[in-house]
Amino acid sequence: MTKTKHILTLLVILAMAAVSTVSLGAADKPAGAGADKLVNINTADAAQLARLPQVGPKMAQRILDFRKSSGGFKRVQDLLKVKGIGEKVFAKLQPLITI
């Protein structure tokens, strides 16, 4: 093969590798990243809540307890009333939750 053919072959291989990498990256997105997978904080169970970032089993139980004692969340910002959820945690949760 000539030097030009070697270069063209290498470019084709690199292009194919780049396309494969981009395609695989799209599959790496977490399941709850889209707006169609929002967690309803008024209906979610402890397991669903615990899958949210910064929310483990104990925090999930505090959310459930607050929801029960207050009659539910009127707006997502009410989540700030739950012990342990401050502005920084709420900022991470806000795009992932709904009422």
PDB file as gemmi writes it, atoms N, CA and C in Angstrom:
CRYST1    1.000    1.000    1.000  90.00  90.00  90.00 P 1                      
ATOM      1  N   MET A   1       0.839  -1.186   0.000  1.00  0.00           N  
ATOM      2  CA  MET A   1       0.000   0.000   0.000  1.00  0.00           C  
ATOM      3  C   MET A   1       0.874   1.237   0.000  1.00  0.00           C  
ATOM      4  N   THR A   2       0.333   2.273  -0.572  1.00  0.00           N  
ATOM      5  CA  THR A   2       1.085   3.522  -0.597  1.00  0.00           C  
ATOM      6  C   THR A   2       0.885   4.249   0.723  1.00  0.00           C  
ATOM      7  N   LYS A   3       1.706   5.223   0.935  1.00  0.00           N  
ATOM      8  CA  LYS A   3       1.638   6.008   2.159  1.00  0.00           C  
ATOM      9  C   LYS A   3       0.276   6.703   2.281  1.00  0.00           C  
ATOM     10  N   THR A   4      -0.272   7.170   1.179  1.00  0.00           N  
ATOM     11  CA  THR A   4      -1.572   7.839   1.185  1.00  0.00           C  
ATOM     12  C   THR A   4      -2.675   6.875   1.601  1.00  0.00           C  
ATOM     13  N   LYS A   5      -2.623   5.651   1.118  1.00  0.00           N  
ATOM     14  CA  LYS A   5      -3.636   4.663   1.483  1.00  0.00           C  
ATOM     15  C   LYS A   5      -3.555   4.320   2.968  1.00  0.00           C  
ATOM     16  N   HIS A   6      -2.348   4.236   3.503  1.00  0.00           N  
ATOM     17  CA  HIS A   6      -2.167   3.967   4.930  1.00  0.00           C  
ATOM     18  C   HIS A   6      -2.782   5.094   5.767  1.00  0.00           C  
ATOM     19  N   ILE A   7      -2.543   6.311   5.351  1.00  0.00           N  
ATOM     20  CA  ILE A   7      -3.076   7.466   6.077  1.00  0.00           C  
ATOM     21  C   ILE A   7      -4.604   7.476   6.012  1.00  0.00           C  
ATOM     22  N   LEU A   8      -5.155   7.218   4.833  1.00  0.00           N  
ATOM     23  CA  LEU A   8      -6.620   7.184   4.688  1.00  0.00           C  
ATOM     24  C   LEU A   8      -7.235   6.070   5.518  1.00  0.00           C  
ATOM     25  N   THR A   9      -6.605   4.912   5.533  1.00  0.00           N  
ATOM     26  CA  THR A   9      -7.095   3.788   6.344  1.00  0.00           C  
ATOM     27  C   THR A   9      -7.080   4.152   7.823  1.00  0.00           C  
ATOM     28  N   LEU A  10      -6.016   4.769   8.266  1.00  0.00           N  
ATOM     29  CA  LEU A  10      -5.902   5.193   9.654  1.00  0.00           C  
ATOM     30  C   LEU A  10      -6.976   6.223   9.996  1.00  0.00           C  
ATOM     31  N   LEU A  11      -7.228   7.165   9.122  1.00  0.00           N  
ATOM     32  CA  LEU A  11      -8.256   8.173   9.358  1.00  0.00           C  
ATOM     33  C   LEU A  11      -9.650   7.552   9.453  1.00  0.00           C  
ATOM     34  N   VAL A  12      -9.920   6.572   8.596  1.00  0.00           N  
ATOM     35  CA  VAL A  12     -11.221   5.888   8.641  1.00  0.00           C  
ATOM     36  C   VAL A  12     -11.378   5.145   9.965  1.00  0.00           C  
ATOM     37  N   ILE A  13     -10.341   4.477  10.407  1.00  0.00           N  
ATOM     38  CA  ILE A  13     -10.389   3.741  11.676  1.00  0.00           C  
ATOM     39  C   ILE A  13     -10.598   4.701  12.838  1.00  0.00           C  
ATOM     40  N   LEU A  14      -9.891   5.808  12.834  1.00  0.00           N  
ATOM     41  CA  LEU A  14     -10.048   6.798  13.900  1.00  0.00           C  
ATOM     42  C   LEU A  14     -11.450   7.401  13.895  1.00  0.00           C  
ATOM     43  N   ALA A  15     -11.993   7.663  12.726  1.00  0.00           N  
ATOM     44  CA  ALA A  15     -13.339   8.210  12.629  1.00  0.00           C  
ATOM     45  C   ALA A  15     -14.368   7.220  13.168  1.00  0.00           C  
ATOM     46  N   MET A  16     -14.205   5.950  12.834  1.00  0.00           N  
ATOM     47  CA  MET A  16     -15.122   4.922  13.326  1.00  0.00           C  
ATOM     48  C   MET A  16     -15.030   4.791  14.841  1.00  0.00           C  
ATOM     49  N   ALA A  17     -13.835   4.876  15.370  1.00  0.00           N  
ATOM     50  CA  ALA A  17     -13.648   4.793  16.817  1.00  0.00           C  
ATOM     51  C   ALA A  17     -14.298   5.983  17.508  1.00  0.00           C  
ATOM     52  N   ALA A  18     -14.176   7.161  16.918  1.00  0.00           N  
ATOM     53  CA  ALA A  18     -14.784   8.360  17.502  1.00  0.00           C  
ATOM     54  C   ALA A  18     -16.305   8.255  17.512  1.00  0.00           C  
ATOM     55  N   VAL A  19     -16.887   7.770  16.439  1.00  0.00           N  
ATOM     56  CA  VAL A  19     -18.341   7.612  16.368  1.00  0.00           C  
ATOM     57  C   VAL A  19     -18.807   6.588  17.390  1.00  0.00           C  
ATOM     58  N   SER A  20     -18.088   5.495  17.551  1.00  0.00           N  
ATOM     59  CA  SER A  20     -18.443   4.470  18.522  1.00  0.00           C  
ATOM     60  C   SER A  20     -18.399   5.024  19.932  1.00  0.00           C  
ATOM     61  N   THR A  21     -17.396   5.820  20.245  1.00  0.00           N  
ATOM     62  CA  THR A  21     -17.263   6.408  21.573  1.00  0.00           C  
ATOM     63  C   THR A  21     -18.409   7.361  21.862  1.00  0.00           C  
ATOM     64  N   VAL A  22     -18.789   8.178  20.911  1.00  0.00           N  
ATOM     65  CA  VAL A  22     -19.893   9.115  21.099  1.00  0.00           C  
ATOM     66  C   VAL A  22     -21.186   8.353  21.318  1.00  0.00           C  
ATOM     67  N   SER A  23     -21.439   7.302  20.570  1.00  0.00           N  
ATOM     68  CA  SER A  23     -22.658   6.509  20.715  1.00  0.00           C  
ATOM     69  C   SER A  23     -22.723   5.847  22.072  1.00  0.00           C  
ATOM     70  N   LEU A  24     -21.614   5.310  22.546  1.00  0.00           N  
ATOM     71  CA  LEU A  24     -21.593   4.660  23.850  1.00  0.00           C  
ATOM     72  C   LEU A  24     -21.797   5.665  24.968  1.00  0.00           C  
ATOM     73  N   GLY A  25     -21.290   6.865  24.830  1.00  0.00           N  
ATOM     74  CA  GLY A  25     -21.450   7.883  25.861  1.00  0.00           C  
ATOM     75  C   GLY A  25     -22.898   8.232  26.097  1.00  0.00           C  
ATOM     76  N   ALA A  26     -23.714   8.213  25.073  1.00  0.00           N  
ATOM     77  CA  ALA A  26     -25.133   8.511  25.234  1.00  0.00           C  
ATOM     78  C   ALA A  26     -25.825   7.464  26.086  1.00  0.00           C  
ATOM     79  N   ALA A  27     -25.368   6.225  26.042  1.00  0.00           N  
ATOM     80  CA  ALA A  27     -25.984   5.157  26.823  1.00  0.00           C  
ATOM     81  C   ALA A  27     -25.585   5.214  28.286  1.00  0.00           C  
ATOM     82  N   ASP A  28     -24.564   6.008  28.623  1.00  0.00           N  
ATOM     83  CA  ASP A  28     -24.088   6.090  29.991  1.00  0.00           C  
ATOM     84  C   ASP A  28     -24.897   7.040  30.865  1.00  0.00           C  
ATOM     85  N   LYS A  29     -25.860   7.755  30.298  1.00  0.00           N  
ATOM     86  CA  LYS A  29     -26.635   8.697  31.087  1.00  0.00           C  
ATOM     87  C   LYS A  29     -27.473   7.949  32.100  1.00  0.00           C  
ATOM     88  N   PRO A  30     -27.581   8.474  33.357  1.00  0.00           N  
ATOM     89  CA  PRO A  30     -28.382   7.804  34.360  1.00  0.00           C  
ATOM     90  C   PRO A  30     -29.860   7.792  33.983  1.00  0.00           C  
ATOM     91  N   ALA A  31     -30.567   6.785  34.471  1.00  0.00           N  
ATOM     92  CA  ALA A  31     -31.968   6.582  34.092  1.00  0.00           C  
ATOM     93  C   ALA A  31     -32.861   7.758  34.488  1.00  0.00           C  
ATOM     94  N   GLY A  32     -32.569   8.442  35.581  1.00  0.00           N  
ATOM     95  CA  GLY A  32     -33.430   9.527  36.018  1.00  0.00           C  
ATOM     96  C   GLY A  32     -33.037  10.888  35.509  1.00  0.00           C  
ATOM     97  N   ALA A  33     -32.186  10.967  34.519  1.00  0.00           N  
ATOM     98  CA  ALA A  33     -31.668  12.241  34.070  1.00  0.00           C  
ATOM     99  C   ALA A  33     -32.661  13.036  33.240  1.00  0.00           C  
ATOM    100  N   GLY A  34     -33.627  12.409  32.625  1.00  0.00           N  
ATOM    101  CA  GLY A  34     -34.566  13.116  31.762  1.00  0.00           C  
ATOM    102  C   GLY A  34     -35.759  13.638  32.527  1.00  0.00           C  
ATOM    103  N   ALA A  35     -36.426  14.634  31.962  1.00  0.00           N  
ATOM    104  CA  ALA A  35     -37.592  15.214  32.607  1.00  0.00           C  
ATOM    105  C   ALA A  35     -38.741  14.215  32.690  1.00  0.00           C  
ATOM    106  N   ASP A  36     -38.716  13.158  31.869  1.00  0.00           N  
ATOM    107  CA  ASP A  36     -39.780  12.175  31.883  1.00  0.00           C  
ATOM    108  C   ASP A  36     -39.658  11.188  33.037  1.00  0.00           C  
ATOM    109  N   LYS A  37     -38.602  11.263  33.810  1.00  0.00           N  
ATOM    110  CA  LYS A  37     -38.369  10.348  34.927  1.00  0.00           C  
ATOM    111  C   LYS A  37     -38.301  11.093  36.256  1.00  0.00           C  
ATOM    112  N   LEU A  38     -39.050  12.152  36.407  1.00  0.00           N  
ATOM    113  CA  LEU A  38     -39.040  12.903  37.658  1.00  0.00           C  
ATOM    114  C   LEU A  38     -39.641  12.070  38.782  1.00  0.00           C  
ATOM    115  N   VAL A  39     -39.110  12.229  39.982  1.00  0.00           N  
ATOM    116  CA  VAL A  39     -39.611  11.532  41.153  1.00  0.00           C  
ATOM    117  C   VAL A  39     -40.622  12.442  41.843  1.00  0.00           C  
ATOM    118  N   ASN A  40     -41.826  11.944  42.012  1.00  0.00           N  
ATOM    119  CA  ASN A  40     -42.871  12.702  42.696  1.00  0.00           C  
ATOM    120  C   ASN A  40     -42.670  12.523  44.191  1.00  0.00           C  
ATOM    121  N   ILE A  41     -42.307  13.599  44.871  1.00  0.00           N  
ATOM    122  CA  ILE A  41     -41.997  13.502  46.300  1.00  0.00           C  
ATOM    123  C   ILE A  41     -43.242  13.298  47.158  1.00  0.00           C  
ATOM    124  N   ASN A  42     -44.421  13.423  46.576  1.00  0.00           N  
ATOM    125  CA  ASN A  42     -45.659  13.157  47.316  1.00  0.00           C  
ATOM    126  C   ASN A  42     -46.120  11.712  47.189  1.00  0.00           C  
ATOM    127  N   THR A  43     -45.589  10.971  46.222  1.00  0.00           N  
ATOM    128  CA  THR A  43     -46.046   9.596  46.024  1.00  0.00           C  
ATOM    129  C   THR A  43     -44.922   8.564  46.057  1.00  0.00           C  
ATOM    130  N   ALA A  44     -43.677   8.997  45.981  1.00  0.00           N  
ATOM    131  CA  ALA A  44     -42.544   8.060  45.934  1.00  0.00           C  
ATOM    132  C   ALA A  44     -42.407   7.308  47.247  1.00  0.00           C  
ATOM    133  N   ASP A  45     -41.995   6.047  47.137  1.00  0.00           N  
ATOM    134  CA  ASP A  45     -41.717   5.282  48.344  1.00  0.00           C  
ATOM    135  C   ASP A  45     -40.262   5.516  48.765  1.00  0.00           C  
ATOM    136  N   ALA A  46     -39.878   4.906  49.872  1.00  0.00           N  
ATOM    137  CA  ALA A  46     -38.532   5.130  50.418  1.00  0.00           C  
ATOM    138  C   ALA A  46     -37.444   4.704  49.438  1.00  0.00           C  
ATOM    139  N   ALA A  47     -37.648   3.608  48.722  1.00  0.00           N  
ATOM    140  CA  ALA A  47     -36.633   3.122  47.786  1.00  0.00           C  
ATOM    141  C   ALA A  47     -36.438   4.099  46.632  1.00  0.00           C  
ATOM    142  N   GLN A  48     -37.524   4.651  46.113  1.00  0.00           N  
ATOM    143  CA  GLN A  48     -37.420   5.620  45.020  1.00  0.00           C  
ATOM    144  C   GLN A  48     -36.713   6.882  45.490  1.00  0.00           C  
ATOM    145  N   LEU A  49     -37.055   7.352  46.679  1.00  0.00           N  
ATOM    146  CA  LEU A  49     -36.419   8.554  47.209  1.00  0.00           C  
ATOM    147  C   LEU A  49     -34.933   8.320  47.478  1.00  0.00           C  
ATOM    148  N   ALA A  50     -34.598   7.150  47.982  1.00  0.00           N  
ATOM    149  CA  ALA A  50     -33.196   6.851  48.325  1.00  0.00           C  
ATOM    150  C   ALA A  50     -32.303   6.796  47.092  1.00  0.00           C  
ATOM    151  N   ARG A  51     -32.866   6.625  45.911  1.00  0.00           N  
ATOM    152  CA  ARG A  51     -32.063   6.612  44.682  1.00  0.00           C  
ATOM    153  C   ARG A  51     -31.681   8.012  44.217  1.00  0.00           C  
ATOM    154  N   LEU A  52     -32.288   9.026  44.801  1.00  0.00           N  
ATOM    155  CA  LEU A  52     -31.937  10.402  44.450  1.00  0.00           C  
ATOM    156  C   LEU A  52     -30.565  10.746  45.020  1.00  0.00           C  
ATOM    157  N   PRO A  53     -29.833  11.653  44.368  1.00  0.00           N  
ATOM    158  CA  PRO A  53     -28.513  12.039  44.899  1.00  0.00           C  
ATOM    159  C   PRO A  53     -28.651  12.704  46.258  1.00  0.00           C  
ATOM    160  N   GLN A  54     -27.734  12.375  47.144  1.00  0.00           N  
ATOM    161  CA  GLN A  54     -27.678  12.942  48.490  1.00  0.00           C  
ATOM    162  C   GLN A  54     -28.802  12.434  49.398  1.00  0.00           C  
ATOM    163  N   VAL A  55     -29.609  11.490  48.937  1.00  0.00           N  
ATOM    164  CA  VAL A  55     -30.695  10.946  49.755  1.00  0.00           C  
ATOM    165  C   VAL A  55     -30.438   9.457  49.946  1.00  0.00           C  
ATOM    166  N   GLY A  56     -30.194   9.080  51.177  1.00  0.00           N  
ATOM    167  CA  GLY A  56     -30.037   7.668  51.505  1.00  0.00           C  
ATOM    168  C   GLY A  56     -31.288   7.178  52.214  1.00  0.00           C  
ATOM    169  N   PRO A  57     -31.227   5.997  52.799  1.00  0.00           N  
ATOM    170  CA  PRO A  57     -32.404   5.449  53.480  1.00  0.00           C  
ATOM    171  C   PRO A  57     -32.913   6.310  54.639  1.00  0.00           C  
ATOM    172  N   LYS A  58     -32.001   6.879  55.421  1.00  0.00           N  
ATOM    173  CA  LYS A  58     -32.431   7.700  56.562  1.00  0.00           C  
ATOM    174  C   LYS A  58     -33.101   8.988  56.092  1.00  0.00           C  
ATOM    175  N   MET A  59     -32.509   9.642  55.104  1.00  0.00           N  
ATOM    176  CA  MET A  59     -33.095  10.877  54.579  1.00  0.00           C  
ATOM    177  C   MET A  59     -34.439  10.573  53.916  1.00  0.00           C  
ATOM    178  N   ALA A  60     -34.526   9.459  53.217  1.00  0.00           N  
ATOM    179  CA  ALA A  60     -35.785   9.071  52.578  1.00  0.00           C  
ATOM    180  C   ALA A  60     -36.874   8.907  53.640  1.00  0.00           C  
ATOM    181  N   GLN A  61     -36.523   8.290  54.761  1.00  0.00           N  
ATOM    182  CA  GLN A  61     -37.504   8.113  55.832  1.00  0.00           C  
ATOM    183  C   GLN A  61     -37.920   9.457  56.430  1.00  0.00           C  
ATOM    184  N   ARG A  62     -36.975  10.395  56.556  1.00  0.00           N  
ATOM    185  CA  ARG A  62     -37.329  11.728  57.060  1.00  0.00           C  
ATOM    186  C   ARG A  62     -38.281  12.434  56.103  1.00  0.00           C  
ATOM    187  N   ILE A  63     -38.066  12.238  54.791  1.00  0.00           N  
ATOM    188  CA  ILE A  63     -38.968  12.837  53.798  1.00  0.00           C  
ATOM    189  C   ILE A  63     -40.365  12.232  53.948  1.00  0.00           C  
ATOM    190  N   LEU A  64     -40.442  10.908  54.098  1.00  0.00           N  
ATOM    191  CA  LEU A  64     -41.740  10.244  54.276  1.00  0.00           C  
ATOM    192  C   LEU A  64     -42.428  10.701  55.557  1.00  0.00           C  
ATOM    193  N   ASP A  65     -41.657  10.816  56.637  1.00  0.00           N  
ATOM    194  CA  ASP A  65     -42.225  11.267  57.912  1.00  0.00           C  
ATOM    195  C   ASP A  65     -42.761  12.693  57.796  1.00  0.00           C  
ATOM    196  N   PHE A  66     -41.978  13.570  57.158  1.00  0.00           N  
ATOM    197  CA  PHE A  66     -42.421  14.947  56.970  1.00  0.00           C  
ATOM    198  C   PHE A  66     -43.682  14.996  56.121  1.00  0.00           C  
ATOM    199  N   ARG A  67     -43.702  14.218  55.070  1.00  0.00           N  
ATOM    200  CA  ARG A  67     -44.857  14.177  54.164  1.00  0.00           C  
ATOM    201  C   ARG A  67     -46.109  13.736  54.917  1.00  0.00           C  
ATOM    202  N   LYS A  68     -45.952  12.732  55.763  1.00  0.00           N  
ATOM    203  CA  LYS A  68     -47.090  12.218  56.533  1.00  0.00           C  
ATOM    204  C   LYS A  68     -47.585  13.241  57.559  1.00  0.00           C  
ATOM    205  N   SER A  69     -46.658  13.878  58.251  1.00  0.00           N  
ATOM    206  CA  SER A  69     -47.047  14.817  59.313  1.00  0.00           C  
ATOM    207  C   SER A  69     -47.573  16.146  58.771  1.00  0.00           C  
ATOM    208  N   SER A  70     -47.156  16.515  57.564  1.00  0.00           N  
ATOM    209  CA  SER A  70     -47.581  17.816  57.030  1.00  0.00           C  
ATOM    210  C   SER A  70     -48.717  17.700  56.023  1.00  0.00           C  
ATOM    211  N   GLY A  71     -49.103  16.480  55.701  1.00  0.00           N  
ATOM    212  CA  GLY A  71     -50.170  16.307  54.723  1.00  0.00           C  
ATOM    213  C   GLY A  71     -49.690  16.392  53.283  1.00  0.00           C  
ATOM    214  N   GLY A  72     -48.405  16.250  53.081  1.00  0.00           N  
ATOM    215  CA  GLY A  72     -47.849  16.275  51.726  1.00  0.00           C  
ATOM    216  C   GLY A  72     -47.164  17.586  51.421  1.00  0.00           C  
ATOM    217  N   PHE A  73     -46.414  17.566  50.343  1.00  0.00           N  
ATOM    218  CA  PHE A  73     -45.691  18.750  49.908  1.00  0.00           C  
ATOM    219  C   PHE A  73     -46.591  19.573  49.001  1.00  0.00           C  
ATOM    220  N   LYS A  74     -46.660  20.858  49.253  1.00  0.00           N  
ATOM    221  CA  LYS A  74     -47.462  21.767  48.421  1.00  0.00           C  
ATOM    222  C   LYS A  74     -46.663  22.247  47.209  1.00  0.00           C  
ATOM    223  N   ARG A  75     -45.341  22.340  47.384  1.00  0.00           N  
ATOM    224  CA  ARG A  75     -44.418  22.750  46.322  1.00  0.00           C  
ATOM    225  C   ARG A  75     -43.083  22.071  46.584  1.00  0.00           C  
ATOM    226  N   VAL A  76     -42.275  21.917  45.562  1.00  0.00           N  
ATOM    227  CA  VAL A  76     -41.012  21.197  45.743  1.00  0.00           C  
ATOM    228  C   VAL A  76     -40.085  21.890  46.740  1.00  0.00           C  
ATOM    229  N   GLN A  77     -40.203  23.206  46.860  1.00  0.00           N  
ATOM    230  CA  GLN A  77     -39.355  23.949  47.800  1.00  0.00           C  
ATOM    231  C   GLN A  77     -39.635  23.572  49.253  1.00  0.00           C  
ATOM    232  N   ASP A  78     -40.796  22.964  49.526  1.00  0.00           N  
ATOM    233  CA  ASP A  78     -41.102  22.513  50.880  1.00  0.00           C  
ATOM    234  C   ASP A  78     -40.134  21.434  51.344  1.00  0.00           C  
ATOM    235  N   LEU A  79     -39.433  20.816  50.413  1.00  0.00           N  
ATOM    236  CA  LEU A  79     -38.442  19.808  50.765  1.00  0.00           C  
ATOM    237  C   LEU A  79     -37.340  20.413  51.646  1.00  0.00           C  
ATOM    238  N   LEU A  80     -37.142  21.722  51.538  1.00  0.00           N  
ATOM    239  CA  LEU A  80     -36.152  22.409  52.380  1.00  0.00           C  
ATOM    240  C   LEU A  80     -36.525  22.356  53.859  1.00  0.00           C  
ATOM    241  N   LYS A  81     -37.769  22.061  54.170  1.00  0.00           N  
ATOM    242  CA  LYS A  81     -38.221  21.971  55.558  1.00  0.00           C  
ATOM    243  C   LYS A  81     -37.832  20.651  56.209  1.00  0.00           C  
ATOM    244  N   VAL A  82     -37.384  19.697  55.419  1.00  0.00           N  
ATOM    245  CA  VAL A  82     -36.964  18.395  55.939  1.00  0.00           C  
ATOM    246  C   VAL A  82     -35.557  18.527  56.515  1.00  0.00           C  
ATOM    247  N   LYS A  83     -35.379  18.037  57.734  1.00  0.00           N  
ATOM    248  CA  LYS A  83     -34.080  18.112  58.404  1.00  0.00           C  
ATOM    249  C   LYS A  83     -33.018  17.433  57.544  1.00  0.00           C  
ATOM    250  N   GLY A  84     -31.923  18.139  57.300  1.00  0.00           N  
ATOM    251  CA  GLY A  84     -30.820  17.598  56.530  1.00  0.00           C  
ATOM    252  C   GLY A  84     -30.813  18.022  55.070  1.00  0.00           C  
ATOM    253  N   ILE A  85     -31.888  18.667  54.628  1.00  0.00           N  
ATOM    254  CA  ILE A  85     -31.919  19.147  53.246  1.00  0.00           C  
ATOM    255  C   ILE A  85     -31.762  20.657  53.265  1.00  0.00           C  
ATOM    256  N   GLY A  86     -30.606  21.093  52.839  1.00  0.00           N  
ATOM    257  CA  GLY A  86     -30.315  22.514  52.750  1.00  0.00           C  
ATOM    258  C   GLY A  86     -30.311  22.962  51.301  1.00  0.00           C  
ATOM    259  N   GLU A  87     -29.853  24.165  51.081  1.00  0.00           N  
ATOM    260  CA  GLU A  87     -29.851  24.757  49.743  1.00  0.00           C  
ATOM    261  C   GLU A  87     -29.024  23.939  48.745  1.00  0.00           C  
ATOM    262  N   LYS A  88     -27.848  23.468  49.175  1.00  0.00           N  
ATOM    263  CA  LYS A  88     -26.969  22.735  48.256  1.00  0.00           C  
ATOM    264  C   LYS A  88     -27.581  21.393  47.842  1.00  0.00           C  
ATOM    265  N   VAL A  89     -28.119  20.673  48.804  1.00  0.00           N  
ATOM    266  CA  VAL A  89     -28.749  19.384  48.491  1.00  0.00           C  
ATOM    267  C   VAL A  89     -29.989  19.623  47.639  1.00  0.00           C  
ATOM    268  N   PHE A  90     -30.782  20.618  48.002  1.00  0.00           N  
ATOM    269  CA  PHE A  90     -31.993  20.912  47.236  1.00  0.00           C  
ATOM    270  C   PHE A  90     -31.664  21.271  45.787  1.00  0.00           C  
ATOM    271  N   ALA A  91     -30.580  22.003  45.591  1.00  0.00           N  
ATOM    272  CA  ALA A  91     -30.181  22.386  44.228  1.00  0.00           C  
ATOM    273  C   ALA A  91     -29.897  21.149  43.370  1.00  0.00           C  
ATOM    274  N   LYS A  92     -29.352  20.097  43.980  1.00  0.00           N  
ATOM    275  CA  LYS A  92     -29.099  18.863  43.235  1.00  0.00           C  
ATOM    276  C   LYS A  92     -30.387  18.085  42.980  1.00  0.00           C  
ATOM    277  N   LEU A  93     -31.333  18.182  43.910  1.00  0.00           N  
ATOM    278  CA  LEU A  93     -32.575  17.430  43.799  1.00  0.00           C  
ATOM    279  C   LEU A  93     -33.617  18.094  42.908  1.00  0.00           C  
ATOM    280  N   GLN A  94     -33.653  19.408  42.883  1.00  0.00           N  
ATOM    281  CA  GLN A  94     -34.716  20.154  42.220  1.00  0.00           C  
ATOM    282  C   GLN A  94     -34.975  19.724  40.768  1.00  0.00           C  
ATOM    283  N   PRO A  95     -33.944  19.503  39.945  1.00  0.00           N  
ATOM    284  CA  PRO A  95     -34.248  19.103  38.562  1.00  0.00           C  
ATOM    285  C   PRO A  95     -34.780  17.669  38.443  1.00  0.00           C  
ATOM    286  N   LEU A  96     -34.735  16.913  39.527  1.00  0.00           N  
ATOM    287  CA  LEU A  96     -35.107  15.501  39.486  1.00  0.00           C  
ATOM    288  C   LEU A  96     -36.446  15.190  40.146  1.00  0.00           C  
ATOM    289  N   ILE A  97     -37.055  16.207  40.765  1.00  0.00           N  
ATOM    290  CA  ILE A  97     -38.271  15.953  41.541  1.00  0.00           C  
ATOM    291  C   ILE A  97     -39.449  16.784  41.050  1.00  0.00           C  
ATOM    292  N   THR A  98     -40.625  16.344  41.430  1.00  0.00           N  
ATOM    293  CA  THR A  98     -41.862  17.047  41.123  1.00  0.00           C  
ATOM    294  C   THR A  98     -42.861  16.759  42.231  1.00  0.00           C  
ATOM    295  N   ILE A  99     -44.002  17.446  42.177  1.00  0.00           N  
ATOM    296  CA  ILE A  99     -45.086  17.144  43.116  1.00  0.00           C  
ATOM    297  C   ILE A  99     -46.326  16.751  42.337  1.00  0.00           C  
TER     298      ILE A  99                                                      
END                                                                             
